[in-house]
Amino acid sequence: AIPSLSSCFRKKKYENPISKDTQQPDKVLFDKAVKDIERGRYEVARITLNTLMNTYDTS
């Protein structure tokens, strides 16, 4: 019998490094802004994202 080749062609699933719960300060600001957007606090989210861009311009 020929072994199944389907397992050879499956792509490996990788974790999204952005979705990991880390304590990086730029990610903390981003997560806070996302939560504010979800709660309809757009002005607070805008200010938080502005702070993120000005403080961590290489993120």
GIHU-V374160 format. One record per residue. RES is the residue in one small letter. SS is DSSP state (@ for helix, = for strand, . for the rest). PHI is phi in degrees with one decimal (none if undefined). Layout:
res:RES ss:SS phi:PHI
res:RES ss:SS phi:PHI
This chain:
res:a ss:. phi:none
res:i ss:. phi:-88.6
res:p ss:. phi:-65.6
res:s ss:. phi:-66.6
res:l ss:. phi:-92.7
res:s ss:@ phi:-62.0
res:s ss:@ phi:-71.1
res:c ss:@ phi:-74.9
res:f ss:. phi:-104.5
res:r ss:. phi:-73.6
res:k ss:. phi:-80.3
res:k ss:. phi:-76.5
res:k ss:. phi:-83.9
res:y ss:. phi:-109.5
res:e ss:. phi:-74.3
res:n ss:. phi:-78.1
res:p ss:. phi:-65.0
res:i ss:. phi:-74.0
res:s ss:. phi:-81.7
res:k ss:. phi:-65.4
res:d ss:. phi:-84.5
res:t ss:. phi:-113.8
res:q ss:. phi:-104.9
res:q ss:. phi:-70.7
res:p ss:@ phi:-59.8
res:d ss:@ phi:-69.8
res:k ss:@ phi:-69.6
res:v ss:@ phi:-60.8
res:l ss:@ phi:-64.1
res:f ss:@ phi:-62.4
res:d ss:@ phi:-61.9
res:k ss:@ phi:-63.4
res:a ss:@ phi:-63.5
res:v ss:@ phi:-62.9
res:k ss:@ phi:-63.2
res:d ss:@ phi:-64.2
res:i ss:@ phi:-63.0
res:e ss:@ phi:-62.0
res:r ss:. phi:-94.1
res:g ss:. phi:81.0
res:r ss:. phi:-95.0
res:y ss:@ phi:-69.1
res:e ss:@ phi:-65.4
res:v ss:@ phi:-63.5
res:a ss:@ phi:-63.5
res:r ss:@ phi:-61.3
res:i ss:@ phi:-65.3
res:t ss:@ phi:-63.9
res:l ss:@ phi:-66.8
res:n ss:@ phi:-63.7
res:t ss:@ phi:-61.3
res:l ss:@ phi:-59.0
res:m ss:@ phi:-66.2
res:n ss:@ phi:-76.1
res:t ss:@ phi:-86.0
res:y ss:. phi:-120.6
res:d ss:. phi:-68.6
res:t ss:. phi:-99.7
res:s ss:. phi:-75.1
